[in-house]
Each structure stands twice: as structure tokens, then as C-alpha cells.
Amino acid sequence: MATTEWEQRLAAAWDSLGGIADDDEAAGAAFRARIDALADELPAGTGIAYFERACAFDSTGHSDLAVPLYREALALGLTGLRRRRAVIQLASSLRNVGHPEESVALLTAELTRDETDPQAADLRMAAHCVLALALTSLGRDREAVGLLIGAVAPTLPRYQRSMANYARLLVEPT
């Protein structure tokens, strides 16, 4: 299992990613090896290990290699924050590799899920953002804008009702 000490070492590894240039493949490979070594410390068949490897590929420009790892992580079982992150990141990667329809389906289902973990619930807006991107990839720009306005409207200090109505009008058939 992932201990607090392991999670701290993982966080330190992720903190180091900020210093890697997007086009530095050698540094990306070294970062992935670091995450891989940490993942190897977990018991075989652990969803967390697959998830962290997927994140490392995704974060170093290899969404195509991340997709099967996210799928395996979810199949093996993730909970709370990691589960929600895996769904959002899988959906984003699917969009990146040319499967926006599947991205929309995943996120539409995810947004109907009643998330009890407060940290995972905090990612609801991120799910809306990735869903909006997937919708634009499908040429459904009005729906994407309506989705985002509708998601933001309840958080506004004023104009909540107006924005909710505008969001609805963007997606209603004319």
C-alpha cells in the first residue's frame, strides 16, 4: 500500500516536473523512470501504480501511452481523488488522441456521479472544462460555452439567474 512516506516521495517527484521543458525528451524519460521506480514499490496489480505511470506519460507528452494505463488503473480500482483524476485525465487524453466522443461520454457520466470525497468533488469544475474541450473537438462550441457558463453561474456573487438562463439558451434548440 501507499504509505504517507511514499506519498511524500511521490509528491517530491511530481514537484520536480516543473523544471522540465516540454520538448526535453531525455528529461521526460528520466522523470518517467523516477515515477516508474516509485510505482514498482507498490504491490503488483495496484491501481495507484498504473495511475501514476499514466500521469507521468501524460505529463511528458505521451497521451497515447497514458490511455491504456488509465484504463487499467480504473479497472483495478481507484477511489476518491485518484479515481476522479483518472477519469478526467483519461477523458483529456482520449480527446488528445482523437476520441472526443468517448471523452464526452466518460465526463458526462462522471458529472452525474455523486462524489462524497471533498477533494474529488473539488475537481468537478475541471471535469466541466475537459468536457467543454471535448465538445469543441466535436464542433459543439455553443454547447461547450453553455456548459461552462452553467457550471460557473452558481459560484458568481451576482447574475446567477441570468447566467443560468443564458447557458440554457445556448443549448436549447432554436
WOBELJO-V254720 format. One line per field, one symbol per residue. ss: DSSP state (H for helix, E for strand, C for the rest). phi: phi as a letter, one per 20 degrees, with the letter a starting at -180 (. if undefined). psi: psi as a letter, one per 30 degrees, with the letter a starting at -180 (. if undefined). A space follows every 10 residues. Layout:
ss = ???
phi = ???
psi = ???
This chain:
ss = CCCHHHHHHH HHHHHHHHHC CCCCHHHHHH HHHHHHHHHH CCCCCCHHHH HHHHHHHHHC CCHHHHHHHH HHHHHHCCCH HHHHHHHHHH HHHHHHCCCH HHHHHHHHHH HHCCCCCHHH HCCHHHHHHH HHHHHHHCCC HHHHHHHHHH HHHCCCCCCH HHHHHHHHHH HCCC
phi = .fegffffff fffffffged fgeeffffff fffffgffff feggmegfff fffggffgfd ncgfefgfff gfgfffoccl ffffffffff ffffffencf ffgfffffff fefeeeffff ffegffffff fffffffemd ffffffffff fegfeffbmg ffffffffff dfff
psi = ljleeeeeee eeeeefefgk kegieeeeee eeeeeeeeef flkkgkeeee eeeeeeeefg gieefeefee eeeeefjllb eeeeeeeeee eeeeeegghf eeeeeeeeee ffkjkfjeee efgeeeeeee eeeeeefggh eeeeeeeeee eeeffkflge eeeeeeeeff fkk.
